[in-house]
Amino acid sequence: MALKALDIYKLLPKKNCKECGVPTCLTFAMKLASGKADLDLCPYLDETARSMLGASTRPPIRKVKVGVGERSFTIGDETVFYRHEKTFYHQPGIVFSITDEMDEASIRAVVERVRDEKLTRVGADLVINGIAVVHTAADPAAYGRAVAVIEELADLPEVLITTDPVALEAALVLCGGFRPLIASATADNYQAFAALAKKYGCPLAISAPDLAAMKDLVGKVTAAGVENLVLDLAPASPGAFIVTSSLVRQQSLARTVPELGYPVLYNTCKSSSPDAAIVAGILKYAGVIVTAPLSKAETFAALTLRQNIYTDPQKPIQMNPGLYRIGSPGTDAPVLMTVNFSLTFFTLQGYLEGTRMPCFMLVVDTEGQSVLTAIAAGKLNETLVRDSIKKFDVESQVTHRKVIIPGYASPLSGAIEDASGWKVLVGPRDAAEIGEYLEKEWKA
Ligand code: SF4
Protein backbone atom coordinates (compact mmCIF):
# COMPACT_ATOMS: atom_id res chain seq x y z
CA MET A 1 0.00 0.00 0.00
CA ALA A 2 1.07 3.56 -0.61
CA LEU A 3 2.49 5.39 2.38
CA LYS A 4 1.25 8.84 3.37
CA ALA A 5 3.64 11.79 3.14
CA LEU A 6 3.93 12.12 6.92
CA ASP A 7 4.80 8.44 7.35
CA ILE A 8 7.48 8.81 4.71
CA TYR A 9 8.75 12.02 6.31
CA LYS A 10 9.34 10.20 9.59
CA LEU A 11 11.79 7.90 7.80
CA LEU A 12 13.76 10.65 6.05
CA PRO A 13 17.08 11.98 7.46
CA LYS A 14 15.64 15.51 7.91
CA LYS A 15 18.81 17.35 6.95
CA ASN A 16 16.88 19.76 4.69
CA CYS A 17 20.02 19.90 2.59
CA LYS A 18 18.19 20.30 -0.77
CA GLU A 19 20.42 17.75 -2.46
CA CYS A 20 17.34 15.92 -3.70
CA GLY A 21 16.34 19.01 -5.69
CA VAL A 22 13.56 20.29 -3.40
CA PRO A 23 13.86 22.75 -0.51
CA THR A 24 12.90 20.48 2.39
CA CYS A 25 12.63 16.84 3.40
CA LEU A 26 8.87 17.35 3.82
CA THR A 27 8.52 18.44 0.19
CA PHE A 28 10.53 15.39 -0.83
CA ALA A 29 8.23 13.18 1.26
CA MET A 30 5.19 14.67 -0.48
CA LYS A 31 6.74 14.03 -3.88
CA LEU A 32 7.58 10.47 -2.91
CA ALA A 33 4.03 9.91 -1.68
CA SER A 34 2.63 10.98 -5.03
CA GLY A 35 5.14 8.86 -6.94
CA LYS A 36 6.84 11.93 -8.41
CA ALA A 37 10.31 11.44 -6.97
CA ASP A 38 12.87 8.69 -6.77
CA LEU A 39 14.29 7.49 -3.46
CA ASP A 40 17.77 7.50 -4.96
CA LEU A 41 17.72 11.31 -5.06
CA CYS A 42 18.35 11.38 -1.31
CA PRO A 43 21.93 10.21 -0.66
CA TYR A 44 21.47 10.10 3.13
CA LEU A 45 18.77 7.44 3.39
CA ASP A 46 19.93 4.44 5.38
CA GLU A 47 19.25 0.91 4.19
CA THR A 48 16.45 0.32 6.70
CA ALA A 49 14.51 3.36 5.53
CA ARG A 50 15.24 2.50 1.92
CA SER A 51 13.84 -1.01 2.23
CA MET A 52 10.81 0.22 4.23
CA LEU A 53 9.97 2.83 1.64
CA GLY A 54 10.89 0.61 -1.31
CA ALA A 55 8.10 -0.13 -3.76
CA SER A 56 5.55 2.00 -1.92
CA THR A 57 7.18 5.23 -3.01
CA ARG A 58 8.32 4.53 -6.53
CA PRO A 59 6.10 5.80 -9.38
CA PRO A 60 3.18 3.37 -9.66
CA ILE A 61 3.98 2.66 -13.31
CA ARG A 62 7.64 2.68 -14.24
CA LYS A 63 8.87 5.01 -16.95
CA VAL A 64 10.61 3.07 -19.72
CA LYS A 65 12.45 4.48 -22.73
CA VAL A 66 12.71 2.62 -26.02
CA GLY A 67 15.46 3.56 -28.46
CA VAL A 68 17.88 6.46 -28.34
CA GLY A 69 17.97 9.84 -30.06
CA GLU A 70 15.31 11.91 -31.72
CA ARG A 71 12.89 9.09 -32.53
CA SER A 72 13.15 7.34 -29.15
CA PHE A 73 9.92 7.17 -27.17
CA THR A 74 9.06 6.99 -23.50
CA ILE A 75 6.19 5.00 -22.04
CA GLY A 76 4.70 4.38 -18.60
CA ASP A 77 4.82 6.87 -15.71
CA GLU A 78 1.05 7.22 -15.82
CA THR A 79 -0.91 8.29 -12.77
CA VAL A 80 -4.61 7.96 -13.56
CA PHE A 81 -7.11 5.34 -14.64
CA TYR A 82 -9.45 7.75 -16.42
CA ARG A 83 -8.08 10.39 -18.73
CA HIS A 84 -10.41 13.09 -17.34
CA GLU A 85 -8.96 12.65 -13.81
CA LYS A 86 -5.81 14.45 -15.00
CA THR A 87 -4.31 13.37 -18.30
CA PHE A 88 -2.44 10.49 -19.90
CA TYR A 89 1.20 11.45 -20.28
CA HIS A 90 3.05 9.04 -22.53
CA GLN A 91 1.36 7.96 -25.70
CA PRO A 92 1.89 4.41 -26.91
CA GLY A 93 4.69 3.81 -29.37
CA ILE A 94 3.11 2.28 -32.47
CA VAL A 95 5.53 0.09 -34.41
CA PHE A 96 5.15 -1.65 -37.78
CA SER A 97 6.30 -5.26 -37.89
CA ILE A 98 8.49 -6.97 -40.44
CA THR A 99 9.81 -10.53 -40.37
CA ASP A 100 13.26 -11.83 -41.12
CA GLU A 101 11.78 -13.95 -43.90
CA MET A 102 10.79 -10.89 -45.92
CA ASP A 103 13.03 -9.95 -48.83
CA GLU A 104 15.25 -6.92 -48.44
CA ALA A 105 13.22 -4.70 -50.77
CA SER A 106 10.04 -5.31 -48.75
CA ILE A 107 11.82 -4.58 -45.46
CA ARG A 108 13.25 -1.39 -46.96
CA ALA A 109 9.80 -0.26 -48.11
CA VAL A 110 8.36 -0.56 -44.58
CA VAL A 111 11.36 1.08 -42.92
CA GLU A 112 11.38 4.00 -45.36
CA ARG A 113 7.67 4.59 -44.75
CA VAL A 114 8.14 4.67 -40.99
CA ARG A 115 11.18 6.91 -41.36
CA ASP A 116 9.56 9.41 -43.73
CA GLU A 117 5.78 9.36 -43.38
CA LYS A 118 4.23 11.92 -41.08
CA LEU A 119 0.87 13.52 -40.47
CA THR A 120 0.97 17.17 -39.48
CA ARG A 121 -2.10 17.88 -37.38
CA VAL A 122 -2.85 20.84 -35.11
CA GLY A 123 0.77 21.89 -35.26
CA ALA A 124 2.30 18.54 -34.35
CA ASP A 125 4.11 16.04 -36.56
CA LEU A 126 2.63 12.62 -35.87
CA VAL A 127 4.66 9.55 -36.79
CA ILE A 128 4.76 5.79 -36.44
CA ASN A 129 7.47 5.22 -33.86
CA GLY A 130 9.54 2.29 -34.97
CA ILE A 131 9.94 -1.20 -36.36
CA ALA A 132 9.26 -4.55 -34.74
CA VAL A 133 11.45 -7.30 -36.16
CA VAL A 134 9.83 -10.71 -35.81
CA HIS A 135 12.05 -13.77 -35.98
CA THR A 136 10.24 -16.36 -38.06
CA ALA A 137 13.14 -17.77 -40.12
CA ALA A 138 14.78 -21.05 -39.18
CA ASP A 139 18.24 -19.50 -39.37
CA PRO A 140 19.16 -17.28 -36.38
CA ALA A 141 21.57 -15.33 -38.61
CA ALA A 142 18.62 -14.18 -40.75
CA TYR A 143 17.47 -12.13 -37.80
CA GLY A 144 20.71 -10.17 -37.73
CA ARG A 145 20.49 -9.61 -41.49
CA ALA A 146 16.99 -8.12 -41.18
CA VAL A 147 18.13 -5.79 -38.39
CA ALA A 148 21.15 -4.75 -40.50
CA VAL A 149 18.80 -3.49 -43.23
CA ILE A 150 16.99 -1.28 -40.70
CA GLU A 151 20.22 0.00 -39.20
CA GLU A 152 21.47 1.00 -42.64
CA LEU A 153 18.36 3.04 -43.42
CA ALA A 154 17.17 4.78 -40.28
CA ASP A 155 17.65 5.56 -36.59
CA LEU A 156 14.35 4.06 -35.50
CA PRO A 157 13.52 2.37 -32.20
CA GLU A 158 13.18 -1.36 -32.64
CA VAL A 159 11.25 -4.10 -30.91
CA LEU A 160 13.04 -7.42 -31.25
CA ILE A 161 10.46 -10.20 -31.16
CA THR A 162 11.92 -13.67 -30.81
CA THR A 163 12.01 -16.64 -28.50
CA ASP A 164 15.55 -17.60 -29.52
CA PRO A 165 18.43 -16.09 -27.50
CA VAL A 166 20.90 -16.93 -30.29
CA ALA A 167 18.91 -14.96 -32.86
CA LEU A 168 18.43 -12.22 -30.30
CA GLU A 169 22.12 -11.79 -29.76
CA ALA A 170 22.74 -11.82 -33.53
CA ALA A 171 20.49 -8.75 -33.65
CA LEU A 172 21.76 -7.10 -30.46
CA VAL A 173 25.37 -7.04 -31.63
CA LEU A 174 24.13 -4.73 -34.38
CA CYS A 175 21.55 -2.60 -32.58
CA GLY A 176 21.97 -3.27 -28.84
CA GLY A 177 23.55 0.15 -28.27
CA PHE A 178 20.33 1.77 -29.52
CA ARG A 179 18.27 0.27 -26.70
CA PRO A 180 15.72 -1.80 -28.61
CA LEU A 181 12.89 -3.36 -26.64
CA ILE A 182 13.44 -7.10 -26.36
CA ALA A 183 10.22 -9.12 -26.54
CA SER A 184 9.40 -11.31 -24.83
CA ALA A 185 11.02 -13.30 -22.06
CA THR A 186 9.00 -16.15 -20.59
CA ALA A 187 9.41 -18.32 -17.50
CA ASP A 188 11.38 -20.75 -19.72
CA ASN A 189 13.93 -18.39 -21.22
CA TYR A 190 14.05 -15.40 -18.88
CA GLN A 191 17.56 -16.10 -17.60
CA ALA A 192 19.13 -15.88 -21.06
CA PHE A 193 16.94 -12.93 -22.06
CA ALA A 194 17.58 -11.02 -18.82
CA ALA A 195 21.33 -11.58 -19.24
CA LEU A 196 21.19 -10.10 -22.75
CA ALA A 197 18.99 -7.19 -21.65
CA LYS A 198 21.47 -6.44 -18.90
CA LYS A 199 24.50 -6.81 -21.16
CA TYR A 200 23.11 -4.36 -23.74
CA GLY A 201 21.17 -2.09 -21.33
CA CYS A 202 17.88 -2.76 -23.12
CA PRO A 203 14.31 -2.72 -21.82
CA LEU A 204 12.77 -6.18 -21.69
CA ALA A 205 9.19 -7.30 -22.29
CA ILE A 206 8.04 -10.34 -20.39
CA SER A 207 5.11 -12.63 -21.05
CA ALA A 208 3.19 -15.03 -18.83
CA PRO A 209 -0.08 -16.94 -19.12
CA ASP A 210 -1.87 -14.86 -16.46
CA LEU A 211 -1.27 -11.95 -14.11
CA ALA A 212 -0.30 -14.13 -11.16
CA ALA A 213 2.41 -15.77 -13.28
CA MET A 214 3.37 -12.33 -14.61
CA LYS A 215 3.87 -11.09 -11.06
CA ASP A 216 6.16 -14.05 -10.31
CA LEU A 217 8.13 -13.46 -13.50
CA VAL A 218 8.57 -9.76 -12.66
CA GLY A 219 10.13 -10.86 -9.36
CA LYS A 220 12.53 -13.25 -11.09
CA VAL A 221 13.58 -10.84 -13.82
CA THR A 222 14.10 -7.88 -11.47
CA ALA A 223 16.11 -10.18 -9.18
CA ALA A 224 18.24 -10.94 -12.23
CA GLY A 225 18.99 -7.22 -12.44
CA VAL A 226 16.64 -5.92 -15.16
CA GLU A 227 14.38 -3.07 -13.99
CA ASN A 228 13.09 -1.63 -17.25
CA LEU A 229 10.29 -4.04 -17.96
CA VAL A 230 7.24 -4.05 -20.20
CA LEU A 231 4.38 -6.49 -19.72
CA ASP A 232 3.48 -8.37 -22.90
CA LEU A 233 -0.12 -9.33 -22.17
CA ALA A 234 -0.56 -11.53 -25.28
CA PRO A 235 -4.37 -11.35 -25.09
CA ALA A 236 -6.67 -13.64 -27.06
CA SER A 237 -8.79 -10.73 -28.35
CA PRO A 238 -9.13 -6.96 -28.09
CA GLY A 239 -11.78 -7.52 -25.41
CA ALA A 240 -9.38 -9.67 -23.38
CA PHE A 241 -6.74 -6.98 -23.78
CA ILE A 242 -9.08 -4.32 -22.40
CA VAL A 243 -9.90 -6.46 -19.37
CA THR A 244 -6.32 -7.46 -18.57
CA SER A 245 -4.76 -4.10 -19.32
CA SER A 246 -7.37 -2.34 -17.18
CA LEU A 247 -6.63 -4.72 -14.30
CA VAL A 248 -2.91 -4.03 -14.63
CA ARG A 249 -3.51 -0.27 -14.61
CA GLN A 250 -5.91 -0.48 -11.66
CA GLN A 251 -3.75 -2.74 -9.51
CA SER A 252 -0.55 -0.85 -10.19
CA LEU A 253 -2.07 2.58 -9.53
CA ALA A 254 -3.67 1.37 -6.31
CA ARG A 255 -0.39 -0.43 -5.53
CA THR A 256 -2.36 -3.51 -4.57
CA VAL A 257 -0.03 -5.44 -6.89
CA PRO A 258 2.93 -3.06 -7.28
CA GLU A 259 4.83 -5.76 -9.19
CA LEU A 260 2.54 -5.02 -12.15
CA GLY A 261 3.60 -1.37 -12.25
CA TYR A 262 5.09 -1.42 -15.75
CA PRO A 263 3.90 -0.30 -19.17
CA VAL A 264 2.10 -2.81 -21.34
CA LEU A 265 2.85 -4.19 -24.81
CA TYR A 266 0.07 -5.25 -27.19
CA ASN A 267 1.11 -7.25 -30.25
CA THR A 268 -1.93 -6.99 -32.53
CA CYS A 269 -0.41 -8.90 -35.47
CA LYS A 270 -2.24 -12.12 -34.75
CA SER A 271 -5.56 -10.47 -33.95
CA SER A 272 -8.50 -11.34 -36.18
CA SER A 273 -9.73 -7.74 -35.69
CA PRO A 274 -6.53 -5.75 -36.05
CA ASP A 275 -8.24 -2.35 -36.33
CA ALA A 276 -10.23 -2.97 -33.15
CA ALA A 277 -7.05 -4.20 -31.47
CA ILE A 278 -5.18 -0.99 -32.29
CA VAL A 279 -8.06 1.14 -31.05
CA ALA A 280 -8.25 -0.92 -27.83
CA GLY A 281 -4.51 -0.51 -27.36
CA ILE A 282 -4.64 3.26 -27.78
CA LEU A 283 -7.68 3.71 -25.56
CA LYS A 284 -6.81 1.22 -22.87
CA TYR A 285 -3.31 1.79 -21.69
CA ALA A 286 -0.96 0.07 -24.15
CA GLY A 287 2.57 1.46 -23.98
CA VAL A 288 3.73 -0.27 -27.15
CA ILE A 289 1.46 -1.43 -29.98
CA VAL A 290 2.92 -3.78 -32.56
CA THR A 291 0.96 -3.94 -35.81
CA ALA A 292 1.40 -5.20 -39.34
CA PRO A 293 2.11 -2.19 -41.59
CA LEU A 294 -1.10 -0.19 -41.98
CA SER A 295 -2.38 1.58 -45.07
CA LYS A 296 -1.81 5.32 -45.14
CA ALA A 297 -5.46 5.99 -44.25
CA GLU A 298 -5.36 3.52 -41.33
CA THR A 299 -2.07 4.98 -40.15
CA PHE A 300 -3.43 8.51 -40.09
CA ALA A 301 -6.60 7.37 -38.32
CA ALA A 302 -4.52 5.65 -35.60
CA LEU A 303 -2.21 8.65 -35.21
CA THR A 304 -5.17 11.03 -34.95
CA LEU A 305 -6.90 8.90 -32.34
CA ARG A 306 -3.69 8.64 -30.33
CA GLN A 307 -3.14 12.38 -30.47
CA ASN A 308 -6.68 13.04 -29.26
CA ILE A 309 -6.50 10.60 -26.37
CA TYR A 310 -3.11 11.88 -25.22
CA THR A 311 -4.08 15.55 -25.32
CA ASP A 312 -4.56 17.03 -21.85
CA PRO A 313 -8.37 17.29 -21.51
CA GLN A 314 -8.00 20.19 -19.09
CA LYS A 315 -5.80 22.15 -21.46
CA PRO A 316 -7.04 22.63 -25.02
CA ILE A 317 -4.23 22.63 -27.53
CA GLN A 318 -3.40 26.29 -27.86
CA MET A 319 -1.56 28.53 -30.28
CA ASN A 320 0.47 31.44 -29.06
CA PRO A 321 -1.58 34.60 -29.59
CA GLY A 322 -0.02 36.96 -32.14
CA LEU A 323 -0.07 38.19 -35.70
CA TYR A 324 0.58 35.36 -38.16
CA ARG A 325 1.31 35.78 -41.85
CA ILE A 326 -0.11 33.70 -44.66
CA GLY A 327 2.26 34.15 -47.59
CA SER A 328 3.90 37.58 -47.77
CA PRO A 329 1.07 40.00 -47.03
CA GLY A 330 1.45 43.66 -48.02
CA THR A 331 -0.02 46.71 -46.32
CA ASP A 332 -3.34 46.22 -48.13
CA ALA A 333 -3.75 42.58 -47.11
CA PRO A 334 -6.81 41.50 -45.14
CA VAL A 335 -6.57 40.96 -41.37
CA LEU A 336 -8.62 38.03 -40.09
CA MET A 337 -9.19 37.78 -36.38
CA THR A 338 -9.51 34.34 -34.86
CA VAL A 339 -9.08 32.57 -31.51
CA ASN A 340 -6.09 30.57 -30.26
CA PHE A 341 -7.88 27.21 -30.11
CA SER A 342 -5.45 25.27 -32.26
CA LEU A 343 -8.07 23.32 -34.20
CA THR A 344 -9.74 26.60 -35.21
CA PHE A 345 -6.37 28.12 -36.07
CA PHE A 346 -5.13 25.28 -38.23
CA THR A 347 -8.48 24.82 -39.96
CA LEU A 348 -8.62 28.49 -40.92
CA GLN A 349 -4.93 28.57 -41.79
CA GLY A 350 -5.37 25.64 -44.17
CA TYR A 351 -8.26 27.30 -46.00
CA LEU A 352 -6.45 30.64 -46.15
CA GLU A 353 -3.38 29.00 -47.65
CA GLY A 354 -5.71 27.48 -50.23
CA THR A 355 -6.96 30.92 -51.30
CA ARG A 356 -3.43 32.00 -52.27
CA MET A 357 -4.33 35.51 -51.08
CA PRO A 358 -1.61 36.73 -48.68
CA CYS A 359 -3.17 37.91 -45.44
CA PHE A 360 -2.69 38.31 -41.68
CA MET A 361 -4.26 36.15 -38.99
CA LEU A 362 -4.73 38.04 -35.75
CA VAL A 363 -4.87 35.31 -33.12
CA VAL A 364 -6.33 36.51 -29.83
CA ASP A 365 -5.91 34.79 -26.49
CA THR A 366 -9.13 32.98 -25.57
CA GLU A 367 -7.17 30.48 -23.45
CA GLY A 368 -7.51 27.88 -26.14
CA GLN A 369 -11.29 28.10 -26.39
CA SER A 370 -13.17 28.01 -29.68
CA VAL A 371 -15.09 31.07 -30.91
CA LEU A 372 -18.52 30.07 -29.58
CA THR A 373 -17.20 28.77 -26.26
CA ALA A 374 -15.07 31.87 -25.77
CA ILE A 375 -18.02 34.18 -26.43
CA ALA A 376 -20.24 32.19 -24.05
CA ALA A 377 -17.53 32.30 -21.37
CA GLY A 378 -16.93 36.02 -21.88
CA LYS A 379 -13.33 35.37 -22.95
CA LEU A 380 -13.81 36.80 -26.43
CA ASN A 381 -14.93 40.40 -26.25
CA GLU A 382 -14.26 43.83 -27.74
CA THR A 383 -11.59 44.70 -25.16
CA LEU A 384 -9.55 41.61 -26.05
CA VAL A 385 -9.73 42.38 -29.77
CA ARG A 386 -8.85 46.06 -29.25
CA ASP A 387 -5.92 45.21 -26.97
CA SER A 388 -4.66 42.49 -29.33
CA ILE A 389 -4.65 44.91 -32.28
CA LYS A 390 -2.46 47.23 -30.21
CA LYS A 391 -0.31 44.55 -28.58
CA PHE A 392 0.62 42.89 -31.87
CA ASP A 393 1.06 46.24 -33.61
CA VAL A 394 -1.34 45.47 -36.43
CA GLU A 395 -1.62 49.19 -37.20
CA SER A 396 1.97 49.32 -38.44
CA GLN A 397 1.46 46.34 -40.76
CA VAL A 398 -1.52 47.55 -42.80
CA THR A 399 -2.65 50.93 -44.06
CA HIS A 400 -6.38 50.12 -43.92
CA ARG A 401 -8.29 49.80 -40.65
CA LYS A 402 -10.52 46.79 -41.29
CA VAL A 403 -10.67 43.52 -39.40
CA ILE A 404 -12.61 40.44 -40.46
CA ILE A 405 -14.10 38.57 -37.52
CA PRO A 406 -15.50 34.99 -37.51
CA GLY A 407 -19.18 34.67 -38.45
CA TYR A 408 -20.02 33.28 -35.01
CA ALA A 409 -18.58 36.44 -33.42
CA SER A 410 -21.06 38.69 -35.30
CA PRO A 411 -22.85 39.78 -32.06
CA LEU A 412 -19.60 41.50 -31.07
CA SER A 413 -19.14 43.44 -34.31
CA GLY A 414 -20.56 46.76 -33.12
CA ALA A 415 -18.76 46.65 -29.79
CA ILE A 416 -15.43 45.83 -31.48
CA GLU A 417 -15.87 48.76 -33.87
CA ASP A 418 -16.62 51.13 -30.99
CA ALA A 419 -13.73 49.90 -28.86
CA SER A 420 -11.05 49.64 -31.55
CA GLY A 421 -12.05 52.26 -34.08
CA TRP A 422 -11.53 49.61 -36.79
CA LYS A 423 -14.24 48.76 -39.30
CA VAL A 424 -15.47 45.26 -38.61
CA LEU A 425 -16.40 42.90 -41.44
CA VAL A 426 -18.22 39.74 -40.46
CA GLY A 427 -16.72 36.69 -42.15
CA PRO A 428 -18.39 33.35 -42.81
CA ARG A 429 -19.30 30.92 -40.04
CA ASP A 430 -17.66 28.09 -41.89
CA ALA A 431 -13.92 28.48 -42.51
CA ALA A 432 -14.37 26.50 -45.75
CA GLU A 433 -16.15 29.52 -47.23
CA ILE A 434 -13.36 32.00 -46.50
CA GLY A 435 -11.87 31.87 -50.01
CA GLU A 436 -15.15 32.73 -51.69
CA TYR A 437 -15.81 35.39 -49.04
CA LEU A 438 -12.46 37.14 -49.58
CA GLU A 439 -12.84 37.04 -53.33
CA LYS A 440 -16.24 38.73 -53.18
CA GLU A 441 -15.97 41.00 -50.17
CA TRP A 442 -12.38 42.05 -49.60
CA LYS A 443 -11.39 45.54 -50.73
CA ALA A 444 -8.62 47.28 -48.83
FE1 SF4 B 1 16.11 15.72 3.05
FE2 SF4 B 1 17.46 13.82 1.76
FE3 SF4 B 1 16.35 15.82 0.38
FE4 SF4 B 1 18.47 16.29 1.95
S1 SF4 B 1 18.43 15.00 0.12
S2 SF4 B 1 16.56 17.51 1.78
S3 SF4 B 1 18.09 14.86 3.62
S4 SF4 B 1 15.30 14.28 1.59
Residues whose N, C-alpha, C, O or C-beta is under 5 A from the ligand:
A	BS01	SF4	L12 P13 K14 K15 N16 C17 K18 E19 C20 V22 T24 C25 F28 L41 C42 P43 Y44
